[in-house]
Amino acid sequence: MAECKEDWLSQYLELPGGIPSHDTFNRIYSLLDPAEFRDLFTGWVKDMLIDTPLSGVVAIDGKTVRGSRDKSGSAIHMVNAWSAEAGISLGQYKVDRKSNEITAVPEFLDKLAIEGCMVTADAMSCQKRIASKVLKSKADYLLAVKNNQRKLYGELDRYFTEYWQKNPLDNPEVPQYSEKADKGHGRVEQRRAGY
């Protein structure tokens, strides 16, 4: 791959022996401080987007890196911010465990240029602190709600049950909705969105 970019790389590096080997690149990357690289990458993406500010959906999601389990059974878990419209990752944030997403996401949001965007996240990020950070960034949010927020979930369930009882779907003045069920990764997910 690097051979294809030799002209570009030679603008920044002296390459008297040609393109370095895969092992050389690997040694260089292994010497980088991950947190410093993350901050530099996120800053670089922000700088690249200065003339064309983001809009549209920015999806925040955590994933366990496949094949990263060590002998103790621990695996690398990352939180990623993806701009659907721009088609790029705005950055990634490594967390110790999946449960640490709740504390990592607010810190991560401070580093992102998300003004004017719609930030989406799963139920783990349905936290007051995260919603506040999004609003402080002059963005909007759409957060999934599950029973991890029992009181909020109950209030929403009651509201929508009463709303649909008072406003049946065959009423043309009532907003319609789309429903989709997915099965995969050992679970069944059902999504409903009104429009």
N, C-alpha and C positions, 0 to 999 in steps of 0.2 A: 504494500500500500504506500509506504513512504517513498518508494521509487517513483511513483506517479506524481509526487509533490516535490521532487528534488529541486526544481527551479524555485518554487515558493520557499522551501526551507533554506536554500542558499542565500536568500535575501537577509536572513536572520542569523545564520550559522556559517562558519567556515567549514567546508566539507572536503578537505584534501584527500581523504580516503573514500569518498563517496558516502552513501547513506549508511549510518550506523546500523548494526545488527539489532535484531529483536531483543537480544539479551542486554544490549547497551541501553536501549529505551527502557527496558524493565528495571535495570539498576537505577536509572535516573528517577523514574516514577516512585520506586520504593524509598528513595531518599527524601521525597517531598513530605512536608508536614500536612496531613490530610485536612486538618481544620483550616490551616492557612490557604491551602489550595482551594478548598470550598469557598472561602471568603473572596479570594481573588477571582475565581470563576464567576461567582454570583455578581461581583462588582463589574466584571468584564461584560457579562450579559446586560446588566443595567446600562452600561456605557453604550453598548451596541444599539440599544433600543431608545436612546435619547431622542433621535430625530423621528422615530416612529413609535410613539407610546403604545403600550399594550391595550387591547380591549378584548372583549369576549371572555370566555371561560378560562380560569386558571384552576386546574384540578390538583388538590393536595392529597397525596395518598402515601401510605407506608407499605413497604413490601419487604419480605425477607429475601435476601439474595440467594438464589438457587445455587446449591453446590458449595456454600460457604461454611457449612458446619465443621467445627473442629472436633478433636477427639472427645471433648467434654460434652458435645452435643449443642454447643452454642453456635448461633449463626449471625451473620451481619444483617442488621435491619436498617433500612434507609427510608427517609421521608423525601418524596420528590414533589416538586412543583412543576406542572406541565402546562404550557400555554397552548390550548387547543387551536386557536386561530393562527398563531405564529408557527406552530408545529415544532417547538423547541422546549427543552428542559430549561427552566429558569434557575435551577440549582437543586442540590441534594443535601440532605442533612443526616448524618449517621447517628443512630440512637443505640443505647445499650440493649434495650429490650423493647418489644412492641408496646408495652404499657407506657414507656417513656415518650411516646409520641405526644402525649398530652402536654408535657412540659417543653418538648422540642419545637412543636409547631409555632407557638407564639414567638419564640426567639427567631425562628426561620422567617416568619412573616415580616419581622423588622428589617430583614436584609433584602426583601423583594420589592420591586417597583410594580405594584398592582393597582395603582390608582385607576378608577374607571372600569375595573374588571369585575366579573362575577366569580367569586372564589367558591369552589365546591369541595366538600370533604365528607368522609364517612362518619358514622355515628360516634366513633372514638373522639373525633374533633368537635363534637357538639358540646362545647364548653363556653361559658360566659366570657372567659379571658380571651379565647380564640376569636369569638364573634366581635369583641371589643377591638382587638388588634386589627381585624379586617376593616371595621368601620373607621378607625383612626387613620388607616391608609387610604381613605376615601374610595373604598371599594364596597361591593355588596357581597352577601354570602348566601349560600344555599347548603345547609347542613342536614345530613340525614339524622333522623331521630329514631332511636330504638328504646327498648326497656332499660338501657343504661341511664336514661333520664326518666325515671318512672313518673314523676309528677307532670313533667312537660308532655311526655307521651300520652298520659291519661287525659290531660286537658285537650290536646290536639285530637285524640280519638273521639272524645265526647263532642267537640266542636264539629268535626266533619260528619259524624253520625247524625247529629241534629240538623246540620246544614243540608245533607242529602235527603233527609226525611222531609224537610220543609220544601226542598227544591228538587223534585224528581228529574231524572236525566231526560225525560221526554219534553221537558219545558225548554223551548228554544232560547229563553233568556238566561238560562243557567249555564255557566261555563262547563264545557265537556272535559273529559280526561282520557288519557291513554294509559293502558295497563300492559305490563310485559312481565313474564316470568322467565327466569333463566335457571338452569341447573348446571352446576360445574364446581370444581374444587371441593367436592364433598358437601355441598349445600344447595338449597333452593332459595333464590332471591326473587322477590316480587316487587316491582316498582310501579308506582302510580304517579302520573304528573298531569295536572290540570292545565287547560289552555283556554 
